Amino acid sequence: MALEIIESCVNCWACEPLCPNQAIHAATPHFLIDADKCSECVGDFAEAQCASICPIEGAIIDELGEALNPPGSLTGIPPERWAAAQAEIAAR
């Protein structure tokens, strides 16, 4: 069981100090999670601390490849509504 930080990470450093297992480390081009150390915060917290603080939707995924902060989860704007708003702005 381990989480993964993907390329949409902007290296903001928000997650690194919160990890109870020191599983997150800076790398190029984005932070990485050491799978051998990551416990997904099970036993320490109700939710993964890295995902709870991450300001980038979709940057942290689980072992199934599903985002812990999926599109729309942080902004409150459903992806369909966001796409329609972008299309309307582009058409102006």
Backbone torsions as a table, in degrees:
resi	resn	phi	psi	omega
1	MET	NA	122.3	178.0
2	ALA	-162.3	149.4	175.9
3	LEU	-94.7	168.1	179.4
4	GLU	-137.9	139.0	173.5
5	ILE	-99.6	128.3	-176.4
6	ILE	-105.2	-179.1	-170.6
7	GLU	-62.2	-13.8	177.7
8	SER	-76.1	-7.4	175.7
9	CYS	-58.2	136.7	-179.7
10	VAL	-106.3	13.9	179.0
11	ASN	54.6	49.1	-178.1
12	CYS	-82.5	-11.9	179.0
13	TRP	73.4	8.0	-178.4
14	ALA	-67.1	-39.6	-173.7
15	CYS	-79.5	-36.0	-170.7
16	GLU	-54.5	-48.8	-178.3
17	PRO	-72.6	-15.3	-179.1
18	LEU	-85.4	-16.8	-175.3
19	CYS	-68.0	118.0	-177.9
20	PRO	-69.3	-15.2	-178.0
21	ASN	-109.7	5.5	-176.7
22	GLN	52.0	41.1	-178.4
23	ALA	-87.3	-12.2	-176.5
24	ILE	-100.9	132.4	178.1
25	HIS	-142.2	152.3	179.7
26	ALA	-69.8	141.1	178.0
27	ALA	-152.4	178.0	177.6
28	THR	-108.6	132.0	1.9
29	PRO	-92.5	-0.7	-179.1
30	HIS	-148.4	170.5	178.7
31	PHE	-62.2	155.2	178.1
32	LEU	-129.7	156.4	176.0
33	ILE	-114.1	126.5	176.9
34	ASP	-74.7	111.4	-176.2
35	ALA	-61.8	-28.5	179.9
36	ASP	-72.6	-23.4	-179.0
37	LYS	-100.2	-24.4	-174.8
38	CYS	-72.4	126.7	176.4
39	SER	-112.6	6.9	-174.4
40	GLU	58.2	22.6	178.8
41	CYS	67.0	11.6	177.8
42	VAL	-62.3	129.2	-178.3
43	GLY	92.0	-17.6	178.9
44	ASP	-108.5	-42.0	-176.5
45	PHE	-142.3	160.6	179.5
46	ALA	-70.8	-27.7	178.8
47	GLU	-138.8	158.8	179.5
48	ALA	-61.6	123.6	-175.7
49	GLN	-66.3	-34.8	179.4
50	CYS	-62.2	-43.1	-180.0
51	ALA	-71.9	-31.4	-178.2
52	SER	-68.4	-24.1	-178.6
53	ILE	-105.7	-16.1	-174.4
54	CYS	-62.5	125.1	-179.7
55	PRO	-87.2	2.5	-176.7
56	ILE	-112.3	116.5	178.5
57	GLU	-63.7	131.7	175.8
58	GLY	81.9	2.8	-176.2
59	ALA	-78.0	-22.0	179.9
60	ILE	-120.5	124.9	-177.0
61	ILE	-120.6	158.0	177.5
62	ASP	-90.7	-174.8	-177.1
63	GLU	-66.4	-16.0	176.6
64	LEU	-92.2	-0.9	-179.5
65	GLY	83.8	12.2	-179.8
66	GLU	-92.4	134.6	-178.4
67	ALA	-69.3	135.2	176.6
68	LEU	-75.0	-29.4	173.0
69	ASN	-118.6	81.7	-176.5
70	PRO	-68.4	162.6	178.8
71	PRO	-50.9	130.9	179.8
72	GLY	94.4	-15.2	-176.1
73	SER	-71.4	-30.4	-178.9
74	LEU	-94.4	-34.0	-178.2
75	THR	-87.6	-24.8	-175.4
76	GLY	81.6	3.2	179.9
77	ILE	-101.5	117.2	178.4
78	PRO	-59.2	142.9	-178.6
79	PRO	-52.6	-36.3	-179.6
80	GLU	-65.6	-42.1	-179.9
81	ARG	-66.7	-39.6	178.5
82	TRP	-63.5	-42.9	178.9
83	ALA	-63.1	-41.2	178.6
84	ALA	-65.2	-40.3	178.9
85	ALA	-66.0	-40.8	178.1
86	GLN	-63.8	-40.7	179.4
87	ALA	-64.8	-40.8	178.9
88	GLU	-64.3	-42.5	179.2
89	ILE	-64.9	-42.8	179.9
90	ALA	-63.8	-30.8	-178.6
91	ALA	-76.1	-14.3	-178.1
92	ARG	-72.9	NA	NA
